[in-house]
Structures are given as structure tokens and as C-alpha cells.
Amino acid sequence: MTPTGDDRARSNRRMLSKLLVCTAVMFGFAFALVPFYEKICEVTGIRNLFQPDAVAAENTQVDSTRDISVEFDANTRRLPWRFKPLQASISVHPGEVTQVLYEVTNTLDRPVTGQAVPSYGPQQAALYFKKMECFCFQQQTLGPGEVRKMPVVFVIDSKLPREINTVTLSYTFFEVNGAQDGRG
């Protein structure tokens, strides 16, 4: 039996309705993922990855009775750059504002854009490690053969648990494909 024009139109309207419902459900699902993703970031300590950490005035008191060893690490993931901290480690007092430098070199003959992602050891140290300036806040575009020194300015909150005497700050640079010029 051959469908009539009315049957075909009804079938098309039914299909259109199903597609519209499917589109609405997909939009709703994508919309619901934003708060879910934000909660995961908050719980894992990477919540404000690309913005300076807020440093409250009460946390700027230097605790000269404690020394925290801060070790620095640098890695790249599928990115042809040389990347290293200029100091392997330093000793800081909680509450003391400190600056360290990392150096990165683009070994290619073309511009490359990368994004650094920090991690901390032990993981709970991330809650007390406050960065005020960091190259990880922005994508970095390096020209062919370019060498750049990049600062990290941080303070370790004096509320860091006393049993933590060593904190490791590690950065991993990833290539950002199709990135806009993030030079900064």
C-alpha cells in the first residue's frame, strides 16, 4: 500500500516533533553539565584554574616559625617544547609572597600555542597554595625557537596543616590546537 500525501505529511510532522524533543533533551543535558562540571572542579581543587587565587588579608601574615620546602617540576605532553623551572626547590615561610621563574623554549620552526595545567603534591596542598600571578592563567604562544622566562607569584596559606613540610608544584604544558594568539 502506497502512503498518501496526508500520511506522509503526518509522518513528517511526527518525525519533526521527535527531533525537536530530542534536540530539547540534548540542550537540557548540555546545560545541566555546567554546574556538574563546576562542582567536580571545586571538589578536586582545580576550580579557579585560569584565574588568580583570591588571597584574603588575614592570610598574609608571615609565619616565620615554619619553613615549607617547595619543589618545582615541569613537563610537556605531546608538545615539542623544552620546559623547566629555574630553581629545583626553595624554602618559604607560610604567608610569604614568593616569585619563581620557569623557562620554556619552542623547539619548532613554527609558532605553537600551549596551556599549562598545575598540579600539587600532596593534593590537599592545592587548597593552601594561592597563585597571584601565573603563566598558567593564559595560553602561551611561542614563536619559532623563542625562549621565554615566565613567573609564578604565590603564597602558601599559614593554615597549611603542620604535618605538610614539602609541597610540589608541577606544571604540564599541553598544545592547544586551533588556539588564538594567547601571548601574554
N, C-alpha and C positions, 0 to 999 in steps of 0.2 A: 504494500500500500504506500503510495506516494504522499508525503506530507503536503498539506495545503499551505497557502500563504499565511493564514491565520495561525496554524500550528507552528509554522516556522517563526513567526513574529513572537508568539507566546514563549516558545523555546528560547529565543534570543533574549527576551526580557528576563526570563528565569535565570539564564546564564549571566546576564549583566548584574542582576541582583546578587547572585552568588559571588561574583567577582568583587562587587562593591563591599559586601560583608567581609570577604577575605581581606581586602585592602584595609578596611577599618580595623580589623583584628590585628593585622600586621603593624599598622601605625600605632595602635594602643600598646602592643607588646614592645615596640621600639621606645615609645615614650616611657613605659614603666621601667625600662632598663637603666635609665639615667639615675634615679635615686638608688637603685640596687647597686650600680657601679660605684657611686659616691660612697655608699656605706662600706663596700668592700675596701675601697681605698682608705677610708677613715680607720677601719679596723686593722688593716695591715700596716698603717703608719706611713703611707705614701700619699696622703690626702692632698697636701699642697705642694706637689712635686715641682711645678713650674712657677711658683710664686715665693717671694721671700717669707721666711717664717716670722711670725709676729713675736717680738721679744718684749715682754712686759717689763715695766720699770722695776718691779720688785725682784726680777730675776737678774738684774745687772750687778748685784753685789758680788764682789770677788771673794771667793773662799780660799784664802792663802794657806789654809791648814791642809789642803788636799792637792795632790798632783795626779792628773789623769794623763796617761800616755795615749796619744792619738797616732795611729798608724795609717798610712795612706797607700792606696792601691789604685791601679789604673789598668783597664782592659779595653779591648775593642772586640766587637762581634761582627765578623764579615765586613770589616771596614779597613781599608789599606792605609791606616794612619799609624804613626808611632805616637804613643801617648804615655806619659809618665808624670809622677809627682816629682817636684824638685827637691823635696825632703822625704825621706822614708818614714820618719816619725818625729814628733815633738812632744814636749811635756807642757801641759797647760793647767791653770787653776780654774775650777768651775767659776763661771761668771766673767771670765777674762775674754775680751774680744780679741780674736786671733785671725791673722791672714796667712794663707799658704798659697803657693803657686803650683799649677800644673802646666806642663808643656805638651803641645800637640803639633805634629808635623804631617802634612798631607804628602804622601809619597807618590801620588799620581800626577800625571801631566794634564789633569783637568780639574775644575772646581768640584768639590764634594761637600755636601751638607750632612752634618751629623747631629745627633741629640744624645747628651749624656744622661744616664739614669743612675742616681745614687743608691747605695745600699749600705747597711750598717751592721757591724758585729760588735757585741751581741745585738740581736734585732730590737730589743727593748730600748737600746740606746737612741734609736731614732726619735723617741718621744722627748729626749732631753738635748738633742743636737739641733741647734737653731742656726740656720744659714741666713745671713743678711744679704750677702752678695754671692752669686754662684753662676758659673758658665752653664750650669745645668738648667737654668731658668729659661734659656732660649736655645734655639737651634743655632749651630755654628757652621758657617760656610767658609771653607778654606780654599784659597786659590791653589793652582799647581805649585807644589813644592813649598807652600807657605808654612812658616813656623810661627806659632803664637803662644805666648805665656798668658795663662788665664787664672785669675784669683778666685779664691773661696774665702769669704769672711764669715766667721762663725763664732758662736759662744756655746759652751756646754752649760746647761742649766745646773745650778747648785743643788737642785733636788735629785740629781742623778744618784741612784742607790749607792751606798758606800761600798758594797761588795764589787762594784764595777770599777776597776782601776785602769782598764785598757779599752779603748774604743777604736774600731777600724772603720774608716770611711773609704768606701770603694766606689769607683765610677766605672761604668761600662758605656762606651760610645757605640751607637748604632747608626748606620747610614739611613738617612731619610730620603727615600726615593720620591722624586717629583716635588721636592720642597721648594718653597720660595726662598729668596735670599734672606737668611736669618742672621746675617752678620750683626754682631753686637758685642 
